[in-house]
Amino acid sequence: MPDGSQERITISKIDDLRFVFHFPRITSEPLLSTNMDFGPRHLFEPAKREGGVEAVRNLFSVAVNPQTIPSMGEWFLVEYTPGQRLVYKRNPDYWRRDANGVSLPYIEEMIVRIIPDENTQLHLFTRGETESYRLRPEDLDSLVNRGNGSYTVFNSEPSLNASFWTFNQNPVNNHKPQYEWFTQKEFRQAMSCLLNRDRINTQVYRGLAQPKLNIFPEPNPFYNPHLTLLYLYDTQRALSLLSSIGINMDRTGIMRDSKNRQIEFDLTIRSESSIIQDIAAILMDELSKVGIKLNIRVVDFQKQVQMLFETFDWDSTIIGLSGSGIFPSQGSNVWISSGSLHMWHPNQSSPATYWEARIDYLYNEGLFTLDQKKAKEIWDEFQSILLEQCPLIYLMRPRSFWAINNRWDLTNVYFDNLSGAQIDYIFLRK
């Protein structure tokens, strides 16, 4: 609220099919603010009343019988075998219908196999044992130029999102030398200057990607093409930035800080992605050229999530987030200092730095500013601060490729960089 207090958006029933949101103040993005995320009241309400928020979180844990989980979507989850597969059944009461009044989706059952290894995924697809596959750049030659004609490959423009490299600034690690380095913007800027995106594009993406140098993607109404990252690959500039905070190379070629400590830190990446592993290897090589030792730490995705949100025992990491930022205020749990996804230092009781306090202020102002000219000034400053402070150093926006077995009729199938594969109207060929 304008006075700094907080009020809730409330909901009232109109009739069996309609409801109304009551906003305590006008917001520029009302649909986004409401979240539009429904839940089964007959399960949620008693659980919250008897056990609080934690009881609601535990309602649908991995231990629950999946057949007891309700659904308002296209599918019911009817089977879950950990590490192997999920089985979904069509929801006959789903509200969407085609032009002939037939309920969507057409498919009666969908089985999702859990296959962490990407090479195994490719092998099963080419053998016809799975229906679709998301291609890596290295798969294009074999699947497109030397394919057997049993599938179709779709491609889209570069992704609106990108993975990013970020550094742990959580004060629980203030006993470590890395904390002193990571909390200085010059260090983060220097790391951005050591990120060789051209090399990554050539070696990892086969030239099928482009750098992500903006905060907002192009479809965002406050995307500004003139606001781009200024800390691009430049080894000499990186050395100058490091030197400005007392980090220099010794006579043996090892980079050390003002306390004579070697600049060495970990990069945690997930084991499931060969692309991220290749990028990490390039980073390690580029940093070694200026005397910085980067140790690659490979963990499974669940372990990576635990480190980010529970144990906080990581130095730097490469990860990506879903959500494309089409609305400027998307990412309330990322950009705001109190957010749980404020990766570098989550859940702050008050902003740890002046610039994070400014981001909090600008985010709130932008959310409640309807005048487009004033809003543009707010969101321009918002983007400029993030590009200068480099809390997240974005990598590449790769083109997306997706293949599907030709036994499916593809007349109404499309694939784009916003929604991915759209197969609501898919059915088997006669």
C-alpha positions as CSV (number, residue, x, y, z in Angstrom):
1,M,0.0,0.0,0.0
2,P,1.2,3.6,-0.5
3,D,1.9,4.0,3.3
4,G,4.0,0.9,3.4
5,S,1.4,-1.4,5.0
6,Q,0.2,-4.6,3.3
7,E,-3.4,-5.6,2.3
8,R,-4.7,-8.7,0.7
9,I,-6.6,-9.1,-2.6
10,T,-9.9,-10.8,-1.7
11,I,-12.3,-12.9,-3.7
12,S,-16.1,-13.0,-3.7
13,K,-18.4,-15.5,-5.4
14,I,-20.9,-14.0,-7.9
15,D,-22.5,-17.3,-8.9
16,D,-21.5,-20.9,-9.6
17,L,-19.4,-19.9,-12.6
18,R,-18.2,-16.4,-11.8
19,F,-16.2,-14.6,-9.1
20,V,-14.7,-11.2,-8.5
21,F,-11.4,-10.0,-7.2
22,H,-11.3,-7.0,-4.9
23,F,-8.1,-5.0,-5.1
24,P,-7.1,-2.7,-2.2
25,R,-5.4,-0.4,-4.7
26,I,-5.1,-0.2,-8.5
27,T,-2.4,-2.3,-10.0
28,S,-0.9,-2.1,-13.5
29,E,-1.1,-5.9,-14.1
30,P,-4.2,-7.2,-12.2
31,L,-4.3,-10.7,-13.9
32,L,-0.7,-11.3,-12.9
33,S,-1.3,-10.0,-9.3
34,T,-4.1,-12.5,-8.7
35,N,-1.9,-15.4,-9.8
36,M,-5.0,-17.2,-11.1
37,D,-3.9,-20.4,-9.3
38,F,-6.8,-22.4,-8.0
39,G,-6.8,-25.3,-5.5
40,P,-9.3,-27.8,-4.1
41,R,-10.9,-26.0,-1.1
42,H,-12.3,-29.2,0.3
43,L,-8.7,-30.4,0.8
44,F,-6.7,-27.2,1.2
45,E,-9.0,-25.5,3.8
46,P,-9.1,-28.2,6.4
47,A,-5.4,-29.0,6.0
48,K,-4.5,-25.3,6.5
49,R,-6.9,-25.0,9.4
50,E,-5.5,-28.0,11.2
51,G,-1.8,-27.9,10.3
52,G,-1.1,-24.5,8.7
53,V,0.8,-23.8,5.5
54,E,3.2,-26.8,6.0
55,A,0.2,-29.2,6.1
56,V,-1.0,-27.8,2.7
57,R,2.5,-28.3,1.3
58,N,2.5,-31.9,2.4
59,L,-0.9,-32.7,0.9
60,F,0.5,-33.9,-2.4
61,S,4.0,-35.2,-1.4
62,V,5.7,-38.0,-3.2
63,A,4.3,-40.4,-0.6
64,V,0.7,-39.7,-1.4
65,N,-1.4,-42.0,-3.6
66,P,-1.5,-40.1,-6.9
67,Q,-5.1,-41.3,-7.6
68,T,-6.3,-39.1,-4.7
69,I,-4.9,-35.9,-6.3
70,P,-7.7,-33.8,-7.8
71,S,-7.2,-31.9,-11.1
72,M,-8.7,-28.9,-12.8
73,G,-6.4,-29.4,-15.8
74,E,-6.3,-31.7,-18.8
75,W,-4.9,-34.7,-17.0
76,F,-5.2,-36.8,-13.8
77,L,-2.0,-38.2,-12.5
78,V,-2.8,-41.9,-11.8
79,E,0.6,-43.5,-11.3
80,Y,4.0,-42.3,-10.2
81,T,7.0,-44.7,-10.0
82,P,10.0,-42.8,-8.6
83,G,12.8,-42.5,-11.1
84,Q,10.9,-44.4,-13.8
85,R,7.7,-42.9,-15.0
86,L,4.4,-40.9,-14.5
87,V,1.1,-42.0,-16.0
88,Y,-1.7,-39.5,-16.8
89,K,-5.3,-40.1,-17.7
90,R,-7.4,-37.7,-19.7
91,N,-9.8,-35.5,-17.7
92,P,-13.2,-35.9,-19.4
93,D,-14.6,-32.8,-17.6
94,Y,-11.8,-30.4,-18.8
95,W,-13.5,-27.2,-20.0
96,R,-11.7,-26.7,-23.3
97,R,-13.4,-28.1,-26.4
98,D,-12.6,-28.0,-30.2
99,A,-14.8,-26.4,-32.8
100,N,-17.0,-29.6,-32.9
101,G,-17.5,-29.6,-29.2
102,V,-15.2,-32.5,-28.5
103,S,-13.4,-32.2,-25.2
104,L,-9.7,-31.8,-25.2
105,P,-7.2,-33.4,-25.1
106,Y,-7.9,-36.1,-27.6
107,I,-5.3,-38.5,-26.2
108,E,-6.7,-40.9,-23.5
109,E,-3.4,-41.7,-21.7
110,M,0.0,-40.2,-21.6
111,I,3.1,-41.9,-20.1
112,V,6.1,-39.7,-19.2
113,R,9.3,-41.7,-18.8
114,I,11.9,-40.3,-16.4
115,I,15.2,-40.6,-18.4
116,P,17.9,-38.3,-17.0
117,D,20.6,-39.2,-19.5
118,E,20.2,-37.2,-22.7
119,N,21.9,-39.8,-24.9
120,T,19.5,-42.5,-23.7
121,Q,16.6,-40.2,-24.5
122,L,17.9,-39.8,-28.1
123,H,18.5,-43.5,-28.5
124,L,15.0,-44.4,-27.4
125,F,13.4,-41.8,-29.7
126,T,15.3,-42.9,-32.8
127,R,14.2,-46.5,-32.1
128,G,10.6,-45.3,-31.9
129,E,10.2,-46.2,-28.2
130,T,9.3,-42.6,-27.3
131,E,7.1,-40.1,-29.2
132,S,9.0,-36.9,-29.0
133,Y,12.5,-35.5,-28.2
134,R,14.0,-32.1,-27.6
135,L,17.1,-31.8,-29.7
136,R,20.5,-30.6,-28.6
137,P,22.6,-28.7,-31.2
138,E,24.8,-31.7,-31.5
139,D,21.8,-33.9,-32.5
140,L,20.9,-31.8,-35.6
141,D,23.2,-33.4,-38.1
142,S,22.2,-36.9,-37.4
143,L,18.5,-36.3,-37.0
144,V,18.0,-33.7,-39.8
145,N,20.6,-34.5,-42.4
146,R,20.8,-38.2,-41.8
147,G,17.4,-39.0,-40.5
148,N,15.3,-41.9,-41.6
149,G,12.1,-39.9,-42.3
150,S,10.1,-41.4,-39.4
151,Y,9.8,-38.1,-37.6
152,T,9.5,-34.4,-38.1
153,V,11.8,-31.8,-36.6
154,F,10.4,-28.4,-35.6
155,N,12.5,-25.3,-34.8
156,S,11.7,-21.9,-33.3
157,E,13.4,-18.5,-32.8
158,P,15.9,-18.2,-29.9
159,S,14.4,-18.8,-26.5
160,L,13.2,-15.8,-24.6
161,N,14.9,-17.1,-21.5
162,A,18.5,-18.1,-20.8
163,S,20.4,-19.9,-18.1
164,F,22.6,-17.6,-15.9
165,W,25.7,-17.7,-13.8
166,T,25.3,-16.3,-10.3
167,F,27.4,-16.0,-7.2
168,N,26.5,-16.7,-3.6
169,Q,26.3,-13.5,-1.5
170,N,24.5,-15.0,1.4
171,P,26.1,-13.8,4.7
172,V,25.9,-17.3,6.2
173,N,29.1,-17.7,4.2
174,N,30.8,-14.5,5.4
175,H,33.6,-16.6,7.0
176,K,34.7,-17.6,3.5
177,P,37.0,-15.5,1.3
178,Q,34.6,-16.1,-1.6
179,Y,32.0,-14.0,0.2
180,E,34.3,-11.0,0.2
181,W,34.9,-11.4,-3.5
182,F,31.3,-12.1,-4.6
183,T,29.8,-9.2,-2.8
184,Q,31.9,-6.7,-4.8
185,K,30.2,-5.7,-8.0
186,E,33.6,-5.3,-9.7
187,F,34.3,-9.0,-9.2
188,R,31.0,-10.0,-10.7
189,Q,31.5,-7.6,-13.6
190,A,35.0,-9.1,-14.2
191,M,33.5,-12.6,-14.3
192,S,31.0,-11.3,-17.0
193,C,34.0,-10.0,-18.9
194,L,35.6,-13.4,-18.8
195,L,32.5,-15.1,-20.2
196,N,33.3,-15.9,-23.8
197,R,29.9,-16.1,-25.3
198,D,31.2,-16.4,-28.9
199,R,33.2,-19.4,-28.0
200,I,30.2,-21.0,-26.2
201,N,28.0,-20.3,-29.2
202,T,30.5,-21.9,-31.6
203,Q,31.6,-24.9,-29.5
204,V,28.4,-25.7,-27.6
205,Y,25.5,-24.4,-29.7
206,R,27.0,-24.8,-33.2
207,G,26.3,-21.2,-33.9
208,L,22.6,-21.7,-33.2
209,A,22.3,-19.3,-30.2
210,Q,22.7,-15.6,-29.4
211,P,23.8,-13.9,-26.2
212,K,21.2,-12.7,-23.8
213,L,22.3,-9.2,-22.9
214,N,19.0,-7.7,-21.7
215,I,16.8,-8.2,-18.6
216,F,13.4,-8.1,-20.3
217,P,12.7,-10.1,-23.5
218,E,11.5,-8.4,-26.6
219,P,7.7,-9.1,-26.1
220,N,7.8,-7.2,-22.7
221,P,6.2,-3.8,-23.2
222,F,9.1,-2.2,-21.4
223,Y,11.9,-4.0,-23.3
224,N,14.5,-1.3,-24.2
225,P,17.0,-2.4,-26.9
226,H,19.4,0.3,-25.8
227,L,19.7,-1.1,-22.3
228,T,22.2,-3.9,-22.7
229,L,24.9,-5.5,-20.7
230,L,28.1,-3.5,-20.9
231,Y,30.5,-6.1,-19.4
232,L,31.2,-8.3,-22.4
233,Y,34.1,-10.6,-23.1
234,D,37.3,-8.5,-22.6
235,T,40.1,-10.1,-20.7
236,Q,42.0,-6.8,-20.2
237,R,38.9,-5.1,-18.8
238,A,38.4,-8.1,-16.4
239,L,42.0,-7.7,-15.1
240,S,41.4,-4.0,-14.6
241,L,38.2,-4.5,-12.7
242,L,39.8,-7.1,-10.5
243,S,42.8,-4.9,-9.9
244,S,40.5,-2.1,-8.7
245,I,39.5,-4.3,-5.8
246,G,43.0,-5.5,-4.9
247,I,43.0,-8.7,-6.9
248,N,46.1,-9.2,-9.1
249,M,48.2,-11.9,-10.7
250,D,51.4,-12.9,-8.9
251,R,54.7,-13.7,-10.5
252,T,53.7,-17.3,-11.1
253,G,50.5,-16.4,-12.9
254,I,48.1,-17.1,-10.0
255,M,45.5,-14.5,-9.2
256,R,45.4,-13.4,-5.6
257,D,43.5,-10.9,-3.4
258,S,45.0,-8.2,-1.2
259,K,45.3,-10.8,1.6
260,N,47.4,-13.0,-0.7
261,R,44.6,-15.6,-1.0
262,Q,44.4,-17.5,-4.2
263,I,41.2,-16.8,-6.2
264,E,39.6,-20.2,-6.3
265,F,35.9,-21.1,-6.1
266,D,33.4,-23.8,-7.1
267,L,30.9,-23.8,-10.0
268,T,28.0,-26.1,-9.2
269,I,26.1,-27.5,-12.2
270,R,23.5,-30.2,-12.7
271,S,24.6,-33.6,-14.0
272,E,21.6,-34.0,-16.3
273,S,22.7,-31.4,-18.9
274,S,25.6,-32.1,-21.2
275,I,25.3,-28.5,-22.6
276,I,25.8,-26.9,-19.2
277,Q,28.8,-29.2,-18.6
278,D,30.3,-28.1,-21.8
279,I,29.8,-24.4,-20.9
280,A,31.3,-25.0,-17.5
281,A,34.4,-26.5,-19.1
282,I,34.8,-23.3,-21.3
283,L,34.4,-21.1,-18.2
284,M,37.1,-23.1,-16.4
285,D,39.5,-22.7,-19.3
286,E,38.8,-19.0,-19.7
287,L,39.3,-18.3,-16.0
288,S,42.5,-20.4,-15.9
289,K,44.0,-18.1,-18.5
290,V,44.0,-15.2,-16.0
291,G,45.1,-17.4,-13.1
292,I,41.7,-18.1,-11.5
293,K,41.0,-21.7,-10.5
294,L,37.5,-22.8,-11.1
295,N,36.4,-26.2,-9.6
296,I,33.4,-27.8,-11.4
297,R,31.1,-29.5,-9.0
298,V,28.5,-31.8,-10.7
299,V,25.4,-32.7,-8.7
300,D,21.9,-33.9,-9.5
301,F,19.2,-31.3,-9.9
302,Q,17.5,-32.0,-6.6
303,K,20.8,-31.6,-4.8
304,Q,21.4,-28.3,-6.6
305,V,17.9,-27.0,-5.5
306,Q,18.6,-28.1,-1.9
307,M,21.9,-26.2,-1.9
308,L,20.2,-23.0,-3.3
309,F,17.3,-22.9,-0.9
310,E,18.2,-24.9,2.2
311,T,21.9,-25.4,2.9
312,F,23.3,-22.3,0.9
313,D,26.7,-24.2,0.7
314,W,27.6,-23.2,-2.8
315,D,30.0,-20.7,-4.4
316,S,28.7,-20.1,-7.9
317,T,26.2,-21.9,-10.0
318,I,24.6,-22.1,-13.5
319,I,20.8,-22.5,-13.5
320,G,17.8,-21.3,-15.3
321,L,14.3,-20.3,-14.3
322,S,11.0,-20.8,-16.1
323,G,8.9,-17.8,-17.0
324,S,9.8,-15.5,-19.8
325,G,9.2,-12.1,-18.1
326,I,6.6,-10.9,-20.6
327,F,5.1,-8.8,-17.8
328,P,7.7,-6.4,-16.3
329,S,6.7,-7.4,-12.7
330,Q,7.1,-11.1,-13.3
331,G,9.7,-12.5,-11.0
332,S,8.5,-11.0,-7.7
333,N,10.3,-13.9,-5.8
334,V,13.5,-13.3,-7.9
335,W,14.1,-9.6,-8.0
336,I,12.7,-8.5,-4.6
337,S,15.2,-8.9,-1.8
338,S,12.7,-10.9,0.4
339,G,12.0,-13.4,-2.4
340,S,12.8,-17.1,-2.0
341,L,14.2,-17.1,-5.5
342,H,16.5,-14.1,-4.9
343,M,19.2,-16.5,-5.8
344,W,22.3,-14.8,-4.6
345,H,20.8,-13.9,-1.1
346,P,17.2,-15.1,-0.6
347,N,14.7,-14.3,2.1
348,Q,16.2,-11.0,3.3
349,S,14.4,-9.4,6.2
350,S,15.5,-6.0,4.8
351,P,17.6,-5.2,1.8
352,A,21.3,-6.0,2.3
353,T,22.6,-3.4,-0.1
354,Y,21.5,0.0,-1.3
355,W,21.0,-1.2,-4.9
356,E,18.7,-4.1,-3.7
357,A,16.7,-1.5,-1.7
358,R,16.4,0.6,-4.9
359,I,15.3,-2.5,-6.9
360,D,12.6,-3.2,-4.3
361,Y,11.4,0.4,-4.5
362,L,11.3,0.5,-8.3
363,Y,9.6,-2.9,-8.6
364,N,6.8,-1.7,-6.2
365,E,6.5,1.6,-8.0
366,G,6.3,0.0,-11.4
367,L,3.7,-2.4,-10.3
368,F,1.3,0.4,-9.3
369,T,2.1,3.0,-12.0
370,L,-0.4,3.1,-14.8
371,D,1.1,6.1,-16.7
372,Q,3.2,4.5,-19.4
373,K,5.7,7.3,-19.6
374,K,6.4,7.3,-15.9
375,A,6.4,3.5,-15.9
376,K,9.0,3.4,-18.6
377,E,11.3,5.6,-16.6
378,I,10.9,3.2,-13.6
379,W,11.5,0.0,-15.5
380,D,14.4,1.5,-17.4
381,E,16.2,2.3,-14.2
382,F,15.2,-1.1,-12.8
383,Q,16.9,-2.8,-15.8
384,S,19.9,-0.5,-15.7
385,I,20.7,-1.3,-12.1
386,L,20.5,-5.1,-12.7
387,L,22.8,-4.8,-15.7
388,E,25.3,-2.8,-13.8
389,Q,25.3,-5.0,-10.6
390,C,25.4,-8.3,-12.4
391,P,23.7,-10.5,-9.8
392,L,22.7,-12.8,-12.6
393,I,25.0,-13.1,-15.6
394,Y,22.9,-14.4,-18.4
395,L,24.4,-16.8,-20.9
396,M,22.9,-17.7,-24.3
397,R,19.5,-17.8,-25.9
398,P,19.6,-21.0,-28.0
399,R,17.2,-21.9,-30.8
400,S,14.9,-24.6,-29.8
401,F,14.4,-27.9,-31.8
402,W,11.8,-30.5,-31.1
403,A,11.1,-33.8,-33.0
404,I,8.0,-35.9,-33.0
405,N,7.1,-39.3,-34.5
406,N,5.4,-39.1,-37.9
407,R,2.7,-41.6,-36.9
408,W,0.9,-38.5,-35.4
409,D,-1.1,-36.2,-37.6
410,L,0.8,-32.9,-37.4
411,T,-1.7,-30.7,-39.1
412,N,-2.5,-28.7,-36.0
413,V,0.8,-29.0,-34.3
414,Y,3.1,-26.0,-33.8
415,F,6.2,-25.1,-31.9
416,D,7.4,-21.7,-30.7
417,N,9.8,-20.0,-28.3
418,L,7.1,-18.8,-26.0
419,S,5.0,-21.9,-25.3
420,G,7.0,-24.7,-26.8
421,A,5.2,-27.7,-28.4
422,Q,1.5,-27.2,-28.7
423,I,-0.1,-30.6,-29.2
424,D,-3.7,-30.1,-27.8
425,Y,-5.2,-31.1,-31.1
426,I,-2.9,-34.0,-32.0
427,F,-4.2,-37.4,-32.9
428,L,-2.8,-40.6,-34.6
429,R,-2.9,-40.9,-38.4
430,K,-5.4,-43.4,-39.8
